[in-house]
Amino acid sequence: MTLTLMHVGLPDEFIQKGKDIKSISKIEETGDHFKMTVTTGTKILTNYFTIGQETELETPTGEKVNSVVMREGNKLKVSLNGIEYVTELTDANTLVNTMTVAGIAYKRISKRM
């Protein structure tokens, strides 16, 4: 089964926009403290978190959820509303984001600009 953006709970208007617009992810790391900003068109989603500490995170749909981001090697992992998110810093030029819901995974590979 192919995972679509509909499967991860995004409304139809976000799905169509997601097909048409490129996004830019920026990750700033200071020790265990992170600032993650994703710019998609005119929408900017920024989350601040500290590894291992509960914090409020905003989902792509704008909902705010309390969760804990964990680090396993070069991967950042968090669960938001039953969706598992993994951001993997594979090398200096590649970022792999994977969303998994009900055993179905959606993977996005990004290149550093």
PyMOL commands that place a pseudoatom at each C-alpha (Angstrom):
pseudoatom trace, name=CA, resn=MET, resi=1, chain=A, elem=C, hetatm=0, pos=[0.000, 0.000, 0.000]
pseudoatom trace, name=CA, resn=THR, resi=2, chain=A, elem=C, hetatm=0, pos=[1.259, 3.467, -0.847]
pseudoatom trace, name=CA, resn=LEU, resi=3, chain=A, elem=C, hetatm=0, pos=[1.054, 6.047, 1.904]
pseudoatom trace, name=CA, resn=THR, resi=4, chain=A, elem=C, hetatm=0, pos=[-0.421, 9.329, 0.781]
pseudoatom trace, name=CA, resn=LEU, resi=5, chain=A, elem=C, hetatm=0, pos=[-0.615, 12.570, 2.711]
pseudoatom trace, name=CA, resn=MET, resi=6, chain=A, elem=C, hetatm=0, pos=[-4.304, 11.772, 3.288]
pseudoatom trace, name=CA, resn=HIS, resi=7, chain=A, elem=C, hetatm=0, pos=[-3.268, 8.748, 5.371]
pseudoatom trace, name=CA, resn=VAL, resi=8, chain=A, elem=C, hetatm=0, pos=[-1.358, 10.956, 7.811]
pseudoatom trace, name=CA, resn=GLY, resi=9, chain=A, elem=C, hetatm=0, pos=[-4.406, 13.094, 8.526]
pseudoatom trace, name=CA, resn=LEU, resi=10, chain=A, elem=C, hetatm=0, pos=[-3.805, 16.111, 6.329]
pseudoatom trace, name=CA, resn=PRO, resi=11, chain=A, elem=C, hetatm=0, pos=[-6.840, 17.907, 4.888]
pseudoatom trace, name=CA, resn=ASP, resi=12, chain=A, elem=C, hetatm=0, pos=[-7.363, 17.830, 1.107]
pseudoatom trace, name=CA, resn=GLU, resi=13, chain=A, elem=C, hetatm=0, pos=[-6.213, 21.441, 0.622]
pseudoatom trace, name=CA, resn=PHE, resi=14, chain=A, elem=C, hetatm=0, pos=[-2.862, 20.645, 2.299]
pseudoatom trace, name=CA, resn=ILE, resi=15, chain=A, elem=C, hetatm=0, pos=[-2.477, 17.553, 0.137]
pseudoatom trace, name=CA, resn=GLN, resi=16, chain=A, elem=C, hetatm=0, pos=[-2.856, 19.502, -3.117]
pseudoatom trace, name=CA, resn=LYS, resi=17, chain=A, elem=C, hetatm=0, pos=[-0.563, 22.283, -1.906]
pseudoatom trace, name=CA, resn=GLY, resi=18, chain=A, elem=C, hetatm=0, pos=[1.994, 19.668, -0.836]
pseudoatom trace, name=CA, resn=LYS, resi=19, chain=A, elem=C, hetatm=0, pos=[2.062, 18.291, -4.360]
pseudoatom trace, name=CA, resn=ASP, resi=20, chain=A, elem=C, hetatm=0, pos=[2.701, 21.721, -5.857]
pseudoatom trace, name=CA, resn=ILE, resi=21, chain=A, elem=C, hetatm=0, pos=[5.049, 23.434, -3.383]
pseudoatom trace, name=CA, resn=LYS, resi=22, chain=A, elem=C, hetatm=0, pos=[8.596, 22.646, -2.385]
pseudoatom trace, name=CA, resn=SER, resi=23, chain=A, elem=C, hetatm=0, pos=[9.618, 22.904, 1.257]
pseudoatom trace, name=CA, resn=ILE, resi=24, chain=A, elem=C, hetatm=0, pos=[12.844, 23.945, 2.934]
pseudoatom trace, name=CA, resn=SER, resi=25, chain=A, elem=C, hetatm=0, pos=[13.899, 22.446, 6.273]
pseudoatom trace, name=CA, resn=LYS, resi=26, chain=A, elem=C, hetatm=0, pos=[16.371, 24.192, 8.540]
pseudoatom trace, name=CA, resn=ILE, resi=27, chain=A, elem=C, hetatm=0, pos=[17.761, 22.462, 11.635]
pseudoatom trace, name=CA, resn=GLU, resi=28, chain=A, elem=C, hetatm=0, pos=[19.759, 24.395, 14.204]
pseudoatom trace, name=CA, resn=GLU, resi=29, chain=A, elem=C, hetatm=0, pos=[21.474, 22.329, 16.915]
pseudoatom trace, name=CA, resn=THR, resi=30, chain=A, elem=C, hetatm=0, pos=[23.138, 23.564, 20.092]
pseudoatom trace, name=CA, resn=GLY, resi=31, chain=A, elem=C, hetatm=0, pos=[24.029, 20.547, 22.217]
pseudoatom trace, name=CA, resn=ASP, resi=32, chain=A, elem=C, hetatm=0, pos=[20.697, 18.837, 22.975]
pseudoatom trace, name=CA, resn=HIS, resi=33, chain=A, elem=C, hetatm=0, pos=[18.644, 21.930, 22.042]
pseudoatom trace, name=CA, resn=PHE, resi=34, chain=A, elem=C, hetatm=0, pos=[17.100, 22.145, 18.571]
pseudoatom trace, name=CA, resn=LYS, resi=35, chain=A, elem=C, hetatm=0, pos=[15.213, 24.642, 16.458]
pseudoatom trace, name=CA, resn=MET, resi=36, chain=A, elem=C, hetatm=0, pos=[13.562, 23.008, 13.451]
pseudoatom trace, name=CA, resn=THR, resi=37, chain=A, elem=C, hetatm=0, pos=[11.960, 25.256, 10.845]
pseudoatom trace, name=CA, resn=VAL, resi=38, chain=A, elem=C, hetatm=0, pos=[10.089, 23.977, 7.792]
pseudoatom trace, name=CA, resn=THR, resi=39, chain=A, elem=C, hetatm=0, pos=[9.057, 26.565, 5.208]
pseudoatom trace, name=CA, resn=THR, resi=40, chain=A, elem=C, hetatm=0, pos=[6.476, 25.432, 2.678]
pseudoatom trace, name=CA, resn=GLY, resi=41, chain=A, elem=C, hetatm=0, pos=[5.326, 28.219, 0.406]
pseudoatom trace, name=CA, resn=THR, resi=42, chain=A, elem=C, hetatm=0, pos=[4.183, 30.988, 2.734]
pseudoatom trace, name=CA, resn=LYS, resi=43, chain=A, elem=C, hetatm=0, pos=[3.681, 28.685, 5.751]
pseudoatom trace, name=CA, resn=ILE, resi=44, chain=A, elem=C, hetatm=0, pos=[6.498, 28.544, 8.287]
pseudoatom trace, name=CA, resn=LEU, resi=45, chain=A, elem=C, hetatm=0, pos=[6.418, 25.832, 10.961]
pseudoatom trace, name=CA, resn=THR, resi=46, chain=A, elem=C, hetatm=0, pos=[8.968, 26.249, 13.745]
pseudoatom trace, name=CA, resn=ASN, resi=47, chain=A, elem=C, hetatm=0, pos=[9.437, 23.874, 16.680]
pseudoatom trace, name=CA, resn=TYR, resi=48, chain=A, elem=C, hetatm=0, pos=[11.909, 24.195, 19.539]
pseudoatom trace, name=CA, resn=PHE, resi=49, chain=A, elem=C, hetatm=0, pos=[12.815, 21.143, 21.613]
pseudoatom trace, name=CA, resn=THR, resi=50, chain=A, elem=C, hetatm=0, pos=[15.411, 19.611, 23.888]
pseudoatom trace, name=CA, resn=ILE, resi=51, chain=A, elem=C, hetatm=0, pos=[16.249, 15.928, 23.448]
pseudoatom trace, name=CA, resn=GLY, resi=52, chain=A, elem=C, hetatm=0, pos=[14.538, 13.789, 26.105]
pseudoatom trace, name=CA, resn=GLN, resi=53, chain=A, elem=C, hetatm=0, pos=[12.346, 16.590, 27.509]
pseudoatom trace, name=CA, resn=GLU, resi=54, chain=A, elem=C, hetatm=0, pos=[8.604, 16.930, 26.972]
pseudoatom trace, name=CA, resn=THR, resi=55, chain=A, elem=C, hetatm=0, pos=[7.686, 19.953, 24.880]
pseudoatom trace, name=CA, resn=GLU, resi=56, chain=A, elem=C, hetatm=0, pos=[4.777, 21.301, 22.866]
pseudoatom trace, name=CA, resn=LEU, resi=57, chain=A, elem=C, hetatm=0, pos=[5.252, 20.683, 19.143]
pseudoatom trace, name=CA, resn=GLU, resi=58, chain=A, elem=C, hetatm=0, pos=[3.132, 21.945, 16.271]
pseudoatom trace, name=CA, resn=THR, resi=59, chain=A, elem=C, hetatm=0, pos=[2.042, 19.386, 13.649]
pseudoatom trace, name=CA, resn=PRO, resi=60, chain=A, elem=C, hetatm=0, pos=[1.808, 20.146, 9.893]
pseudoatom trace, name=CA, resn=THR, resi=61, chain=A, elem=C, hetatm=0, pos=[-1.954, 20.681, 10.382]
pseudoatom trace, name=CA, resn=GLY, resi=62, chain=A, elem=C, hetatm=0, pos=[-1.353, 23.345, 13.051]
pseudoatom trace, name=CA, resn=GLU, resi=63, chain=A, elem=C, hetatm=0, pos=[-2.360, 21.208, 16.027]
pseudoatom trace, name=CA, resn=LYS, resi=64, chain=A, elem=C, hetatm=0, pos=[-0.182, 21.509, 19.142]
pseudoatom trace, name=CA, resn=VAL, resi=65, chain=A, elem=C, hetatm=0, pos=[0.825, 18.244, 20.838]
pseudoatom trace, name=CA, resn=ASN, resi=66, chain=A, elem=C, hetatm=0, pos=[3.016, 17.527, 23.863]
pseudoatom trace, name=CA, resn=SER, resi=67, chain=A, elem=C, hetatm=0, pos=[5.684, 14.926, 23.129]
pseudoatom trace, name=CA, resn=VAL, resi=68, chain=A, elem=C, hetatm=0, pos=[9.334, 13.981, 23.680]
pseudoatom trace, name=CA, resn=VAL, resi=69, chain=A, elem=C, hetatm=0, pos=[11.911, 13.956, 20.884]
pseudoatom trace, name=CA, resn=MET, resi=70, chain=A, elem=C, hetatm=0, pos=[14.564, 11.266, 21.311]
pseudoatom trace, name=CA, resn=ARG, resi=71, chain=A, elem=C, hetatm=0, pos=[17.903, 10.937, 19.554]
pseudoatom trace, name=CA, resn=GLU, resi=72, chain=A, elem=C, hetatm=0, pos=[19.313, 7.617, 18.390]
pseudoatom trace, name=CA, resn=GLY, resi=73, chain=A, elem=C, hetatm=0, pos=[22.641, 8.190, 16.690]
pseudoatom trace, name=CA, resn=ASN, resi=74, chain=A, elem=C, hetatm=0, pos=[21.951, 10.424, 13.697]
pseudoatom trace, name=CA, resn=LYS, resi=75, chain=A, elem=C, hetatm=0, pos=[18.139, 10.079, 13.983]
pseudoatom trace, name=CA, resn=LEU, resi=76, chain=A, elem=C, hetatm=0, pos=[15.604, 12.296, 15.741]
pseudoatom trace, name=CA, resn=LYS, resi=77, chain=A, elem=C, hetatm=0, pos=[12.412, 10.392, 16.646]
pseudoatom trace, name=CA, resn=VAL, resi=78, chain=A, elem=C, hetatm=0, pos=[9.044, 11.598, 17.921]
pseudoatom trace, name=CA, resn=SER, resi=79, chain=A, elem=C, hetatm=0, pos=[5.452, 10.341, 18.010]
pseudoatom trace, name=CA, resn=LEU, resi=80, chain=A, elem=C, hetatm=0, pos=[2.644, 12.846, 17.405]
pseudoatom trace, name=CA, resn=ASN, resi=81, chain=A, elem=C, hetatm=0, pos=[-0.969, 11.667, 17.482]
pseudoatom trace, name=CA, resn=GLY, resi=82, chain=A, elem=C, hetatm=0, pos=[-0.065, 8.102, 16.512]
pseudoatom trace, name=CA, resn=ILE, resi=83, chain=A, elem=C, hetatm=0, pos=[2.260, 9.153, 13.693]
pseudoatom trace, name=CA, resn=GLU, resi=84, chain=A, elem=C, hetatm=0, pos=[5.926, 8.260, 14.107]
pseudoatom trace, name=CA, resn=TYR, resi=85, chain=A, elem=C, hetatm=0, pos=[8.313, 10.854, 12.669]
pseudoatom trace, name=CA, resn=VAL, resi=86, chain=A, elem=C, hetatm=0, pos=[11.989, 10.104, 12.083]
pseudoatom trace, name=CA, resn=THR, resi=87, chain=A, elem=C, hetatm=0, pos=[14.435, 12.704, 10.772]
pseudoatom trace, name=CA, resn=GLU, resi=88, chain=A, elem=C, hetatm=0, pos=[17.726, 11.136, 9.769]
pseudoatom trace, name=CA, resn=LEU, resi=89, chain=A, elem=C, hetatm=0, pos=[20.808, 13.211, 9.056]
pseudoatom trace, name=CA, resn=THR, resi=90, chain=A, elem=C, hetatm=0, pos=[22.371, 10.614, 6.755]
pseudoatom trace, name=CA, resn=ASP, resi=91, chain=A, elem=C, hetatm=0, pos=[25.370, 12.728, 5.735]
pseudoatom trace, name=CA, resn=ALA, resi=92, chain=A, elem=C, hetatm=0, pos=[26.380, 16.364, 5.322]
pseudoatom trace, name=CA, resn=ASN, resi=93, chain=A, elem=C, hetatm=0, pos=[24.179, 16.703, 2.227]
pseudoatom trace, name=CA, resn=THR, resi=94, chain=A, elem=C, hetatm=0, pos=[21.166, 14.437, 2.800]
pseudoatom trace, name=CA, resn=LEU, resi=95, chain=A, elem=C, hetatm=0, pos=[18.175, 14.531, 5.154]
pseudoatom trace, name=CA, resn=VAL, resi=96, chain=A, elem=C, hetatm=0, pos=[15.646, 11.680, 5.215]
pseudoatom trace, name=CA, resn=ASN, resi=97, chain=A, elem=C, hetatm=0, pos=[12.222, 12.248, 6.796]
pseudoatom trace, name=CA, resn=THR, resi=98, chain=A, elem=C, hetatm=0, pos=[9.992, 9.231, 7.391]
pseudoatom trace, name=CA, resn=MET, resi=99, chain=A, elem=C, hetatm=0, pos=[6.402, 9.315, 8.666]
pseudoatom trace, name=CA, resn=THR, resi=100, chain=A, elem=C, hetatm=0, pos=[4.870, 5.996, 9.720]
pseudoatom trace, name=CA, resn=VAL, resi=101, chain=A, elem=C, hetatm=0, pos=[1.217, 5.415, 10.584]
pseudoatom trace, name=CA, resn=ALA, resi=102, chain=A, elem=C, hetatm=0, pos=[-0.456, 2.025, 11.021]
pseudoatom trace, name=CA, resn=GLY, resi=103, chain=A, elem=C, hetatm=0, pos=[2.650, 0.275, 9.658]
pseudoatom trace, name=CA, resn=ILE, resi=104, chain=A, elem=C, hetatm=0, pos=[2.697, 2.320, 6.439]
pseudoatom trace, name=CA, resn=ALA, resi=105, chain=A, elem=C, hetatm=0, pos=[5.706, 4.571, 5.822]
pseudoatom trace, name=CA, resn=TYR, resi=106, chain=A, elem=C, hetatm=0, pos=[6.080, 7.745, 3.771]
pseudoatom trace, name=CA, resn=LYS, resi=107, chain=A, elem=C, hetatm=0, pos=[9.712, 8.677, 3.084]
pseudoatom trace, name=CA, resn=ARG, resi=108, chain=A, elem=C, hetatm=0, pos=[11.029, 11.985, 1.792]
pseudoatom trace, name=CA, resn=ILE, resi=109, chain=A, elem=C, hetatm=0, pos=[14.668, 12.541, 0.872]
pseudoatom trace, name=CA, resn=SER, resi=110, chain=A, elem=C, hetatm=0, pos=[16.020, 16.098, 0.820]
pseudoatom trace, name=CA, resn=LYS, resi=111, chain=A, elem=C, hetatm=0, pos=[19.314, 17.480, -0.425]
pseudoatom trace, name=CA, resn=ARG, resi=112, chain=A, elem=C, hetatm=0, pos=[21.225, 20.273, 1.278]
pseudoatom trace, name=CA, resn=MET, resi=113, chain=A, elem=C, hetatm=0, pos=[21.252, 23.548, -0.640]
for i in range(1, 113): cmd.bond("trace and resi %d" % i, "trace and resi %d" % (i + 1))
show_as sticks, trace
zoom trace
